Amino acid sequence: MVGDVEPPSQERVRGASLGLPPDGPGSLANFGTRVVAFMIDALASALVAGLFTAPELPGNWALVAFVAVTVVTLVAVGQTPGMHLMGLRLAHPRQGERLALWRAVVRTGLLCLLLPALIVDADGRGLHDRLTDTAVVRER
């Protein structure tokens, strides 16, 4: 029967291979929302670094602040300030537990390079998420 044929890969539901719902809380976040969350975190990090380097521009200190804030908040609460504002959180293999420090460090290091975040799989997860077995999902 025609209805028994599996849909082509272009029609498959994002996140289905990860056991995530197709929409609503727990579903994979879309690219635009993740980018806005990243930009909020980057701007906040530059502002924090600027407080310590004023009147000079923060330069690479903004990157140091970004790494510190991202790693600490991902391990402590499972989301960065930008993710929180955008209604996102980080899902990982051990639900109910804190994210392992190594996952947060590797994920953040790759995210700082930007290119791994742009290399996405069929579900839209970046290389930094695939290598650490994480996914950015909608919280609400």
C-alpha positions in Angstrom: 0.0 0.0 0.0 1.1 3.5 -0.7 0.4 4.7 2.8 2.9 2.1 4.2 5.9 3.6 2.4 8.2 5.6 4.5 8.4 9.3 3.6 11.5 10.7 1.9 14.2 12.1 4.2 13.2 15.6 3.3 9.8 15.0 4.9 11.0 13.3 8.1 10.3 15.1 11.3 13.3 17.0 12.8 14.4 15.4 16.1 12.6 12.1 15.5 15.9 10.2 15.3 16.7 11.6 18.8 13.4 10.7 20.3 12.3 14.3 20.5 8.7 15.6 19.8 8.1 17.3 16.5 7.0 20.5 18.1 6.3 22.2 21.4 8.4 21.9 24.6 11.3 19.5 24.1 11.4 19.8 20.3 14.5 21.0 18.5 14.9 24.7 18.5 15.0 26.4 15.1 18.2 28.0 13.7 16.9 31.6 14.0 16.1 31.3 17.7 19.4 29.7 18.4 21.2 32.5 16.6 19.3 35.2 18.6 20.2 33.4 21.9 23.9 33.3 20.8 23.9 37.0 19.9 22.4 37.8 23.3 25.1 35.8 25.0 27.8 37.4 22.8 26.6 41.0 23.5 26.3 40.3 27.2 29.8 38.9 27.3 31.2 42.0 25.5 29.4 44.3 28.0 30.7 42.3 31.0 34.2 42.3 29.6 33.9 46.0 28.8 33.2 46.8 32.5 36.7 45.5 33.3 38.6 47.0 30.3 36.9 50.5 30.0 37.7 52.9 28.6 39.4 50.5 26.1 37.4 48.0 24.0 37.2 44.5 25.5 38.9 42.8 22.5 39.6 39.1 23.3 38.4 39.5 26.9 34.9 39.4 25.5 35.6 35.8 24.2 37.0 34.9 27.7 33.8 36.2 29.3 31.7 34.3 26.8 33.5 31.0 27.5 33.3 31.5 31.2 29.6 32.5 31.3 28.6 29.7 28.8 30.5 26.9 30.5 29.4 27.9 34.1 25.7 28.4 33.2 25.4 25.3 31.1 26.8 23.1 33.9 24.9 24.9 36.6 21.5 25.4 35.1 21.5 23.8 31.6 21.1 27.0 29.7 22.9 30.2 29.0 21.3 33.6 29.7 20.5 34.0 26.0 18.9 30.6 25.9 16.8 31.4 29.0 15.5 34.6 27.4 14.6 32.8 24.2 12.9 29.9 25.9 15.6 27.3 25.1 17.6 24.7 27.1 20.3 22.2 26.4 19.3 18.6 26.3 21.9 15.9 26.9 22.0 12.1 27.4 21.5 12.1 31.1 18.2 13.9 31.7 17.8 15.1 35.3 21.5 15.5 35.8 23.8 18.4 35.2 25.8 18.6 32.0 29.2 17.1 32.4 32.0 19.7 32.5 33.8 18.2 29.5 30.7 18.4 27.4 30.3 22.1 28.2 33.9 22.9 27.6 34.1 21.1 24.2 30.8 22.4 23.1 31.7 26.0 24.0 35.2 25.7 22.4 33.7 24.5 19.1 31.0 27.2 19.3 33.6 29.9 19.6 35.1 28.7 16.3 31.6 29.4 14.7 32.2 27.1 11.7 31.3 23.9 13.6 27.9 25.4 14.5 27.2 26.0 10.8 27.9 22.4 9.8 24.5 20.8 10.6 23.0 17.4 10.3 19.5 16.5 9.0 18.0 17.5 12.4 19.7 20.9 12.2 22.1 20.2 15.1 25.6 21.7 14.7 28.8 19.8 14.8 29.4 21.1 18.4 26.2 19.5 19.5 26.7 16.2 17.6 30.2 15.7 19.1 29.0 16.3 22.6 25.7 14.4 22.2 23.6 17.5 23.0 20.8 19.4 21.4 19.2 22.8 21.9 15.5 22.3 22.5 12.5 24.5 23.2 11.7 24.9 26.9 8.2 26.3 26.3 
